[in-house]
């Protein structure tokens, strides 16, 4: 009886985001231009009045975690002192990487550095030496330490509440240390879960739409296949089927194995490009760009362009990125919690923030550095390709300028598909956990039908958006949901501190 109850849909969490997503899609279909304009205006208002708060909260996440890494907090273990890890360091790292920035870095690895090079903040000349440093330091800012710091701030209070205080696997459990057990399991907590599901589902549907377009674009470089409504449908269906199979095998097998193989492919391609590309330039740019990033760390985290009238740039780049990462944070926190049992806070930060950040720096240095060199030397005009063929074509134009380009495109298509599957698998599993009534740690996996259902919902949304409604409007609507989530993350910040202090105090009492 209890098992049946646990497998039921949590209606309070499931239906509100589902209805709003479908409603937004219908509005977008009826009048996409007006819908997109209205949503963009709403985001513009939020960014104008609260951009400073987004930047400060993101910076606070990084600072708090650096303090945690250097304080007694680092010795706290998820599950208590006797808890044993379930996954090896390699398995843990690869799942963390592929579940979060995997699909993002394959899409933006070339596109973002070139976009920032060709259209930097207003006071910087495009394609100049200053624009090169601006491009690399801001790309590092968007894709390394801060994104994981935001995710981890959500994961720590959830993980400690779930593993050390036997709370259910919900976002509401992250409120446990501040608001108590009654509030963390009440209707307010369920509404927070619903809000986070909406924000993530909309964001993932948009990412899936971008991924579908990128895969289809890649097919066009190695075959006569041209993008069309039907081809997009086939790709969307194929991806949904693939990650459904991965989900059916469970976290221990499907996600674990795919992530491991994918990171190996990442490394092979990175090493190959480093060798055949402009090696000296890549290494020098990496060192100088990283130095620029570290030297201007606080400036980059607080830059709003007020003194140079570049506020629009900051609002539509850094602030927008933080809004997206905040929307993913609570559900990403659920997934990071699932794979981190038995690990200390120190291990958690090293594997889930430091290691992925270093990987991100290497990835964008190699891909972005090579792309910038191609652009400035005139080997390949990637900036023009972005304008003519779209963002999804950037990496394939990039490979055309390298030896064995056709083979690299095939290999990279495999990487994109696997990255797509691992991201969708982890996120749909996390959403399914939230929309399953009474899910607890010992349940291991949410019901397969819920994962399949959410996969189909988001795959369908993605296909309809790119075919009929346009990706931007729905993406912006999902991003609007991050405004209240911003305040949830602020609560998580204080909940993390209070939770870690509480556990330290209890451990000291037990030692006496």
N, C-alpha and C positions, 0 to 999 in steps of 0.2 A: 504493500500500500504506500509506504513511504517512498519507495523507488519510483512508483508511478507519479506521485506528487512532485518529486524532484524533476521528472522529465517533462512536466507541463510547462507551457509557455507562461512567462511572467507578463500578464496582460498590461500591467501598468508601465512596464519598461518597453514592451514590444510595439504596442499599437500607436502611441503618440508619434514616435519618430517615423514609423512606417507611413502613417497618414500624411504627415507634413512633407515627407520626401515625395510621395506620389502627388500630393497637391502642388508642390513646387514644380514638379515635372510637367504637370498639366498646364499650369500657368505659363511655363516657359514655352510649351508647344503652342498655346493659343496666341501669345504675343511675346515672342522671345526678345525683341528689341526693347519694348517697354519694361519687361521683367528684368532684363539685365541692367538697364539704366537705373531702375529703382533700387536694385540690390547694390549696385556699385555706389550709388549715392549714399545709401545707408552705411556701407563700409567706410566710405570717405568721411562721413560724420564721426564715426567711431574713431577712425585713425586720427582725425584732426584734434579731437578732444582727449584721447587716451593713448596716443602713440608713446608718450613718455612713460606711461605705466607698463605697457607691454615690454619696453626695453629694460626698465628697472627690475621687473619681476624675473625676466630671463637672466639678467645679470646676477640677481640674488640667488637664483637656483645654482649657478656656477660657484659663487662664493661660499654658500652653505656647504656644498659638497666638497670643496677644497678643505674647508675647516673640518668636515667629518673625516676626511682622509688623513688628517694630521692630528686628530684628537682621539681620546679613548673610545669614541663612538665606533671607530673602525673595527673594533674587536667584537662587536655585537654580531651574533649569528642568527640567520633566519631559521626558525624552528628550535632554537635553544642550543646550548653548548654541545649536546650530544648528537645533534642532527647531522646526517651524512649526505653529501651531495649525490644527486642522481645522474648528472652528466659530467663528462670530463671537461677540462678547460677549453679544449679545441671545439668540442660539440657545443658548449655553452656560448663561446664567442661567435661561432659561425651562425647559430640560430639567432643570436642577438643582432648581428650585423644584417642578415638577410631579411629579418622580420621588420626592420625599421627603415634604414636608408638604402637597402639593396636596390629596389626599383627606382628610387630617386637618383642615385649616382649614375645608373646606366642611361637615364634620360638626360640628366643635366651635366654629366661629366665634361662634355664638349660645349653644350649649348650655353650654360651660364657664364663661363669665362669669356666666351666670344661676345655674348650679349653685353656684359659689363665693360668689355674692351671697346665695343662700338658705341655704347650709349651709357657712359658713366654718369656720375652726379654732375650737375650743371656747371660747376666751377672747373671741371677737368676736361681737357681736350681729348676727343676720341682718338684711339689708336696711338696715343703718345706713350712715352715711357712711364709717365705718371699713371696713365690709364691701365697699363700692364700691372703695376703694383696694386692699384685700386681693385682691379679685377680679381687678382689672386687672394688678397687679404680678405676681401668681402666674401668670396666663395668659401674660404676656410671658415670664416665667421658663421656662415649659414649652414655648413654641413659637417662640423666637427664637434667640438666640446659642448656647445650650447644646446643643440638639439637633444643630445643624450642627457644633459643635465636636467632639462625640462621633463623628459620621460622618467628619469630616476626619482625626481622629487615626488612624482605620483606613485612610483613603485614602492618606495621605502615604507610609507605609512600603511599601504595596502598589504605589503608583504609581512611586516611585523604584526599587524592585526590578525592576518590570516594564519600565519605559521606559529606565532608566539602566544596568541590569545584566542585561537580557535574560532575566529570569525568566518563568515561566509565569503566566498570569492566574489566580491562586488566592489564597485568604486566607492560606494557608501562606507565600506569598511575603512577607507582612508580617513574618514571623519572620526573614527572611534576614539582616538586619543584626545581629541578636543571636545567632542560633543557627547561621548559616552555610547554605550551599546544600544540603548533605546533609540536614540536619534540616528545612529549609523545603520539601523535596520528599519527605520520608519518610512513613511510616505515621502518625506523630503529627500531621503537618500535614494529612493526609487526614482523620483523625478530627476534627480541628478544623473542617475544611470541612464534614463531615457534621453536626456539632453546630450549626454556624451555619445550614446549610440547614434543619435541623429547626426551630430557633427562628424563622427568618424565615418558613418555609412556614406554620407554625402561626399566626404573627402576621398574615401577609397574608391567610390564609383567614378569620381573624376580622375583619380590616378589610373584606374582601370581603362578609362576612356583614352587617356594619353598613351597608355601601354599598348592598347589595341591599335591605335594609329601608328605607333612606332614599329610594331611588329609588321603591320601591313606595308609600311614604308620600306622596311628591310626586305620583304619579299619582292618588292618592285625593283630592287637593285640586283637580285640574283635570278629573277624569273620575269616572264611577261605579265605577271599578276599586277593589276592596277587597283588602287583603292576604290571600293564601292560599298554600297549598303549591304550587299550580300556577303562580300568578303569580310567586312567587319563583323557581321553576324556569325560567320563560320569561326573566325578567330575568337570572338567572345565565348561562343559555345565550347570551343576546344579548351580554352583556359578554365572555364567553369568545371568542365568534366575532369580536367587534370588536377585541379586543386581539391576537387571532391574526392578523388581517389587518394590523394595525399592525406586529406583529413581522415578518411576512413581507416587508414593504417595507423593513425594516432601520432602524437607528438614524438614518441620514442623512435619511430621508424621513418615515416614519410618525411616530415619536416626536418628531422635530424639528418637523415641521409642526403636529402636534396641540398640542404644548406651547406653541408660539408663539401659536396662535389662542386657546388657553385662557387664557393670561395676559392677552391683550387683553380677553377677556370679563371676567376678574377686575377689571381696571382700570375698565371701563365701568360695571359694577355698583357698585363702590366709589364712584366719582365721583357716580353717580346718587343713592346713599343719602346721601352727604355733603351733596348739594345739597337733597334733599327732606326729609331727616331733621332732627333737632335740631342744626343745624350748629354753633352756638356751643357747645352742651354737648359735642359730640363733640370739638371742637378743645381746649376747656379740659380735658376729662377726659384726652385724649391727652397733653397737655403735663404735667399733674399726675401722671398714672399713670406716664408714662415717667420723670419725676423721682423718683417713689417707688421705681420699679424700680432706677434707677441708684444712688440714695442708699443703698438697702438691698440692693445686689447681693450682697455677701458674706453678709449675714444670711439672705437668701432661699435662697442656695445651701447654707447650713449649718443651716437651721431643721429641728429634729426635734420641737419641741413638748414637750421634757422639762420645762421650767419651768412649763408651763401644762397639763400632762397632755393635750397634743394630739398625742401620738406617733402615734396611730392615723390621724389626718388626714394627717400627713406621709408615713407608710408607704403609705397607699392613694392618695395623689396624687403628690407629687413623686418619692418613691422608686420608685413603680410606673411613672411616666413614664420615669424614667431606666432602669429595667429594660427597658422596651419599646424605648427608643432604643438601648440596648446590644445588644439582640437583632437590631436592624436594621443596626447599624453596620458589621459586616464586609462584608455583601453590598451595602449602600449604598456602602461604600468601593470595591467593585469597579466599580459603575456610575459613580461620580464619577471614578474613574481612567480609564475608557473615554472620557469626554468632555473630558479635561483635558490631552491630549498637547500639548506645545509651550508650555504656560503656566508662568509662574513661581509660586513659593510665594506671593508677594505677590498676584498676580492670582487665584490659587486661593482664597486667604482672602477677598479682597474680593468675589468673585463667588459663592463657595459658603458664606460665613458672614455677612459684613457686609450684603450686598445682600438676601439672603433674610430676615435678621433684621429689617432695616428694613421690608421688605414685610410681615412677620408683625405687627410693631407697628402698621402702618397698617391692616391687615386687621382685627385684633382691636379696635383703637380704634374703627373705623367700625361694624363689626357689633356688637361687644360693647357699645360706648358707646351706640349707638342702642337696643339691646335693654334695657340697664339703665335708660335713660330711659323707655322704654315701660313697664317693670315698675314703677318708682317713681312714675310719673305716673298709673298705672292704665289706660293706653291698651290694653295687652294683658297678660294675666296669663300670661306665658310659663312661669313656674315651675310653675304649676298644670298647664299643658299637658304639661310634661315628666313630671310625676308620673302623669298620666292616659293620655297617648298615647305616651309614650316619648321618649327622646333624639332619635330620628330625625325627630320632628315639629317640633322647636324652630325651625328656620330657616323652615319654611313658615308657622307661626303668626306668626313675626316679619314675614314679607312681607305677611301679611294686614293688618297695621297700617300699611302704607305705601301711598302713591298708586301706581296701576298694579300692585297686588299680584299679580293673576292673571298678568299678563305677566311680572313678575319671577320668579314661580314657574316658568314655562316656561323662561325663560332660565337660571335656576339649575339646573334639572334637566339642561339641556344641559351646564352647567359640571360638575355632579356626575359625569355619565356620562363626559365627557372626562377628568376628574381620575382617575376610576376606571381608565380604559383606560391612561393614561400611567403611573400607579403600578404597575398589574399588568404592563404591558409591560416596564418597566425592571427590576422585581424578578424576574419569571419569566426574563428574559434573563440576569440575573446568576446565578440559581440554575442555569439550564441550562449556563452557562459552567463552574460548579463541578462539575457532574455529567457533564461531557464530558471524556473522557480526553485529556490533553495539549493543552488549549486554549492558544494563544499569541496575541500581539497581532496578528500578521499574518493571523489567521483572521477578524478583523472581527466576525463573527456566529456564535453557537453554532448547531448544527443546528436547523432549524425544528421537527422532530418532537419534540425535547426541550422546546422552549418550549411547544408545543401540549400535550404530555403534562403538564407541570407546571401549565399553565393549567387543564386539565381536572381534575387532581387537586385543586387549591386551590378551583376553582369548585364541585366536587362536595362537598368538605369543608365549604365555606361554606354550601351549600344544606342539607346534612344537619344541620349544627349548628343553623341557625336554625329548621328544621322540627321536629326531633326531639330534639336533644341539648342545646340551649342554648349560647349563644356563650361565656358566662363561663368554664366549666370548661376548655374547650380553650384559650382565651386564656390562662388562668392557667398551664396546663401548659406552653405555649410560653414563657411568661415565666419559669418555673422554669429553663429551659435557659439563661437569661441569667446565672445565677449563675456557672457556669464561664466564660461569655463575658466577664463582668466582669474576670476575671483575664487573659483574652486581650487586652482593651483596655488593661490596665495594661502588658502586654508591648509592645503597639503604641505606647504613650506613650514608652517607653524606646527602642524601635526607631526611632521617628520622629526622636528627638534624635540617636541614634547615626548613622542614615542621613544626616541633613542635615550633621552634623559631618564624616562621612567624605567626602562629596562636596565640601564646602568645602576640606578638606585636599588632596584630589586635584586640584582646580582650581588651588589655590595652587602645588602642585608643577609642574603643567603650564605655569604662567606663568613659572617660573624658567628 
